[in-house]
Amino acid sequence: MAGYAMTAFDELLPRGTAIVEAELGACWETGLWPEEEPHIARAIDQRRREFTAGRNCARRALAVLRVAPAAIGVGPAGEPLFPPGVSGSITHTGQYCAAAAIASEDIASIGIDADTRRPLPGGAADVILRPEEQQTLTSAAPFAGKLVFCIKEAFYKAYFQRAARYLDFQDAHVTLMLSERRFEIRVVGEYAAAWSRERVFEGRYAMDDARIYAAVALMHRP
Ligand SMILES: CC(C)(COP(=O)(O)OP(=O)(O)OC[C@H]1O[C@@H](n2cnc3c(N)ncnc32)[C@H](O)[C@@H]1OP(=O)(O)O)[C@@H](O)C(=O)NCCC(=O)NCCS
């Protein structure tokens, strides 16, 4: 279920997900609710713009789901607070912004991430990729390092909303299924929440000329 038009995240998330991309223009300038203003009161202009676009997209996604409009608060770790019964996620990069939301008893949380289709900056691979990922992935596809970065951020957004705990980039291991534009991701290391150990999570990704898009939906149970 796309919002009003096809979006880059269509096909990446379960059926019934509302996905809305920001249009250029007023959507980036106005539309914050009073409860949302304090979160952005001292922000620089670009941060205010992306926060505003994200809230507008999230509210439009709620409308697609026929959920009453609501303020989208900010949790202690920066996570967006969607209304009860709704799981949602927001991403922005440059002049692009999108929000996704779903109301489903089967889905615990969702995460989306978009990033520019450019190589990782020098030195970042050692931070983002586990040693075995560096061996297998970096020659697998153009921009594979950036793709894994994008995947891990999308996964973290979904994981945090379920586990309420931080994960380092080294705490997750990604396997790419390039021909299907899918990936598997496992949480490794001592910080894994008990429910997430030994589990293989799945997600999907897409690319266009400008950006990489990754999305994950965590089910309550496999
Ligand atoms: C939080 C984080 C993932 C955001 O990603 P980003 O590429 O910097 O920025 P994006 O524009 O794609 O996403 C920003 C949005 O993420 C959401 N977000 C922020 N913290 C979040 C969290 N803890 N959980 C879920 N969503 C979160 C917010 O909606 C935010 O937008 P908003 O502040 O305007 O509402 C990133 O800054 C971060 O802290 N990463 C380190 C942790 C990590 O990714 N580990 C990987 C482990 S596998």
The ligand as a Gaussian input file, in Angstrom:
#p B3LYP/6-31G(d) Opt

LIG

0 1
 C       19.564000       6.404000      14.645000
 C       20.275000       6.217000      13.308000
 C       20.101000       4.774000      12.868000
 C       19.608000       7.165000      12.280000
 O       20.076000       6.890000      10.977000
 P       20.629000       8.050000      10.017000
 O       21.023000       7.424000       8.722000
 O       21.652000       8.831000      10.770000
 O       19.438000       9.033000       9.753000
 P       18.043000       8.824000       9.009000
 O       17.663000      10.123000       8.459000
 O       18.004000       7.665000       8.090000
 O       17.074000       8.472000      10.213000
 C       16.790000       9.440000      11.171000
 C       15.514000       9.026000      11.847000
 O       15.737000       7.800000      12.527000
 C       14.795000       7.725000      13.589000
 N       15.485000       7.270000      14.772000
 C       16.410000       7.930000      15.499000
 N       16.818000       7.156000      16.533000
 C       16.130000       5.995000      16.440000
 C       16.121000       4.808000      17.219000
 N       16.869000       4.664000      18.314000
 N       15.283000       3.817000      16.846000
 C       14.486000       3.948000      15.756000
 N       14.459000       5.048000      14.967000
 C       15.290000       6.057000      15.325000
 C       14.189000       9.138000      13.768000
 O       12.882000       9.113000      13.254000
 C       15.084000       9.991000      12.916000
 O       14.458000      11.078000      12.285000
 P       13.819000      12.284000      13.134000
 O       14.793000      12.588000      14.238000
 O       13.663000      13.394000      12.157000
 O       12.529000      11.740000      13.662000
 C       21.799000       6.554000      13.392000
 O       21.979000       7.929000      13.599000
 C       22.515000       5.828000      14.511000
 O       22.505000       6.254000      15.660000
 N       23.178000       4.703000      14.170000
 C       23.999000       3.989000      15.115000
 C       23.345000       2.698000      15.521000
 C       23.282000       1.743000      14.381000
 O       22.831000       2.073000      13.312000
 N       23.730000       0.523000      14.608000
 C       23.677000      -0.508000      13.635000
 C       23.490000      -1.791000      14.396000
 S       23.094000      -3.113000      13.335000

